[in-house]
Amino acid sequence: TLITHPWFQQRWPDVQMLDDENLKTRYTNTRGGHRIATHVGGGTGERGTVLLLDDPHNAQDALATTETEIKNATDWIGNTWSSRLDANLDDPGVNVVIGQRIHPKDVIGFLLGDDPGDDRWTHLCLPARYDRKHPFRYPSSVKVGRRRLQGDKRRKQGDLLAPAYMDEKGLADVQHDMSEQTKQAQYQQIPRPREGAILMRADWRYFPRQWLNDDELHKLPQFRMVVCSWDTSFKAKVSSDK
């Protein structure tokens, strides 16, 4: 649409689209520029100077996404996508990943976890509400190459990201039927492991194993109830649990 627009054509009339390569999944112009679209898990064997990965996971299917599917996506990043950048010393190329968080081990979590020094990726994290204690609090500006880009200028706890676009009422309406896990992951960009609706992870307390020794039992609190849960397999098979 941009290349064929009259504004563009008046300024660069020698840039045209090739009729035999003008598809949604691939187009090429008469100056050799091209764009290829594929999906996570796919591959063309070709390379590019700008690799843009948009929503590597389907947020609509977040609750149905298994850790196996998530690992398949991160394996594809490491084995295929990362080797498709057409980079050299004069033009290092650009990798861009855009997406909402859905799981601690999703693609964005995978890339950040592999970058402990923050020297490979510039992470722009924009939660719906500003949180001073957010693990990925973003500065008001950041230098990327020779450019200085605007970041998150909010400094007041709870400030909305774009109140002119979505105010308090609008955000409340959108989040009304969402689980707390979805709100935290997709709107605050703080994904948490999945848990049940009754036995919440925050309610569990753990004690050092050595407290089970006779001389340290006194350190344990007084339990009102001890529950043992057994998931057994009672079937008429030799391999079944006894």
QUIKA-V780745 format. One record per residue. OMEGA is omega in radians with two decimals (NA if undefined). BURIAL is 1 if it has 9 or more other C-alpha atoms within 8 Angstrom, else 0. Layout:
# QUIKA-V780745
omega->OMEGA burial->BURIAL
omega->OMEGA burial->BURIAL
This chain:
# QUIKA-V780745
omega->3.14 burial->0
omega->-3.07 burial->0
omega->-3.10 burial->1
omega->-3.13 burial->1
omega->-3.14 burial->0
omega->3.12 burial->0
omega->3.14 burial->0
omega->-3.07 burial->1
omega->3.08 burial->1
omega->-3.08 burial->0
omega->-3.14 burial->0
omega->-3.06 burial->0
omega->-3.12 burial->0
omega->3.11 burial->0
omega->-3.13 burial->1
omega->3.08 burial->1
omega->3.05 burial->1
omega->-3.08 burial->1
omega->-3.07 burial->0
omega->3.07 burial->0
omega->-3.13 burial->1
omega->-3.09 burial->1
omega->3.11 burial->0
omega->-3.08 burial->0
omega->3.11 burial->0
omega->2.97 burial->1
omega->-3.13 burial->1
omega->3.06 burial->1
omega->-3.04 burial->1
omega->3.10 burial->1
omega->3.06 burial->0
omega->3.08 burial->0
omega->-3.13 burial->0
omega->3.04 burial->0
omega->3.13 burial->0
omega->3.11 burial->0
omega->3.09 burial->0
omega->-3.09 burial->0
omega->3.08 burial->0
omega->-3.06 burial->0
omega->3.13 burial->0
omega->3.13 burial->0
omega->3.14 burial->1
omega->-3.07 burial->0
omega->-3.14 burial->0
omega->-3.03 burial->0
omega->3.13 burial->0
omega->3.12 burial->1
omega->3.04 burial->1
omega->3.08 burial->1
omega->-3.10 burial->1
omega->3.13 burial->0
omega->-3.06 burial->1
omega->3.13 burial->0
omega->-3.14 burial->1
omega->3.07 burial->1
omega->3.10 burial->1
omega->-3.10 burial->0
omega->3.12 burial->1
omega->-3.12 burial->0
omega->-3.03 burial->0
omega->-3.09 burial->1
omega->-3.13 burial->0
omega->-3.11 burial->0
omega->-3.14 burial->0
omega->3.12 burial->0
omega->3.08 burial->0
omega->3.11 burial->0
omega->3.11 burial->0
omega->3.12 burial->1
omega->3.09 burial->1
omega->3.14 burial->1
omega->-3.14 burial->1
omega->3.06 burial->1
omega->3.12 burial->0
omega->3.08 burial->1
omega->-3.08 burial->1
omega->-3.02 burial->1
omega->-3.05 burial->0
omega->-2.99 burial->1
omega->-3.05 burial->1
omega->-3.12 burial->0
omega->-3.09 burial->0
omega->3.14 burial->1
omega->3.13 burial->1
omega->-3.01 burial->1
omega->3.02 burial->0
omega->-3.06 burial->0
omega->-3.13 burial->0
omega->-3.14 burial->0
omega->-3.03 burial->0
omega->-3.13 burial->1
omega->-3.06 burial->1
omega->2.97 burial->0
omega->3.12 burial->1
omega->3.08 burial->0
omega->3.14 burial->1
omega->3.10 burial->0
omega->2.99 burial->1
omega->3.11 burial->1
omega->3.09 burial->1
omega->-3.03 burial->1
omega->3.13 burial->1
omega->-3.09 burial->1
omega->3.13 burial->1
omega->-3.04 burial->1
omega->-3.14 burial->1
omega->3.08 burial->1
omega->3.11 burial->1
omega->-3.12 burial->1
omega->3.13 burial->0
omega->3.12 burial->1
omega->3.13 burial->0
omega->-3.10 burial->0
omega->-3.05 burial->1
omega->-3.12 burial->0
omega->-3.13 burial->0
omega->-3.13 burial->0
omega->3.12 burial->0
omega->-3.07 burial->0
omega->2.93 burial->0
omega->-3.00 burial->0
omega->3.07 burial->0
omega->-3.10 burial->0
omega->-3.08 burial->0
omega->3.10 burial->1
omega->-3.14 burial->1
omega->3.07 burial->1
omega->3.13 burial->1
omega->-3.09 burial->1
omega->-3.11 burial->1
omega->-3.10 burial->0
omega->-3.12 burial->0
omega->-3.11 burial->0
omega->-3.13 burial->0
omega->-3.13 burial->0
omega->-3.01 burial->1
omega->3.14 burial->1
omega->-3.12 burial->0
omega->3.04 burial->1
omega->-3.12 burial->1
omega->3.14 burial->1
omega->3.09 burial->0
omega->-3.04 burial->0
omega->3.12 burial->0
omega->-3.11 burial->0
omega->2.97 burial->0
omega->-3.05 burial->0
omega->3.09 burial->0
omega->3.11 burial->0
omega->-3.13 burial->1
omega->-3.09 burial->1
omega->-3.14 burial->0
omega->3.08 burial->0
omega->-3.12 burial->0
omega->-3.12 burial->0
omega->3.07 burial->0
omega->3.13 burial->0
omega->3.13 burial->1
omega->-3.10 burial->1
omega->-3.09 burial->1
omega->-3.05 burial->0
omega->3.10 burial->0
omega->3.11 burial->0
omega->3.13 burial->0
omega->-3.13 burial->1
omega->-3.09 burial->1
omega->-3.13 burial->0
omega->-3.14 burial->0
omega->3.13 burial->0
omega->3.12 burial->1
omega->3.12 burial->0
omega->-3.12 burial->0
omega->-3.03 burial->0
omega->-3.00 burial->0
omega->-3.06 burial->0
omega->-3.11 burial->0
omega->3.00 burial->0
omega->3.12 burial->0
omega->3.13 burial->0
omega->3.14 burial->1
omega->3.12 burial->1
omega->-3.09 burial->1
omega->-3.08 burial->1
omega->-2.98 burial->1
omega->-3.09 burial->1
omega->3.11 burial->1
omega->3.13 burial->1
omega->3.07 burial->1
omega->-3.12 burial->1
omega->3.12 burial->1
omega->3.08 burial->1
omega->3.14 burial->0
omega->3.12 burial->0
omega->-3.13 burial->0
omega->-3.14 burial->0
omega->-3.10 burial->0
omega->3.13 burial->0
omega->-3.08 burial->0
omega->-3.10 burial->1
omega->-3.10 burial->0
omega->-3.11 burial->0
omega->-3.10 burial->0
omega->3.04 burial->0
omega->-3.09 burial->0
omega->-3.12 burial->0
omega->3.13 burial->0
omega->-3.11 burial->0
omega->-3.08 burial->0
omega->3.10 burial->0
omega->3.11 burial->1
omega->3.08 burial->0
omega->-3.06 burial->0
omega->-3.06 burial->0
omega->3.13 burial->0
omega->-3.14 burial->1
omega->-3.10 burial->1
omega->3.14 burial->0
omega->3.13 burial->0
omega->3.08 burial->0
omega->3.11 burial->0
omega->-3.12 burial->0
omega->3.07 burial->0
omega->-3.10 burial->0
omega->3.05 burial->0
omega->-3.08 burial->0
omega->3.03 burial->0
omega->3.13 burial->0
omega->-3.10 burial->0
omega->3.08 burial->0
omega->-3.03 burial->0
omega->-3.14 burial->0
omega->-3.13 burial->0
omega->3.09 burial->0
omega->-3.11 burial->0
omega->3.10 burial->0
omega->3.12 burial->0
omega->-3.07 burial->0
omega->-3.10 burial->0
omega->3.12 burial->1
omega->3.10 burial->0
omega->NA burial->0
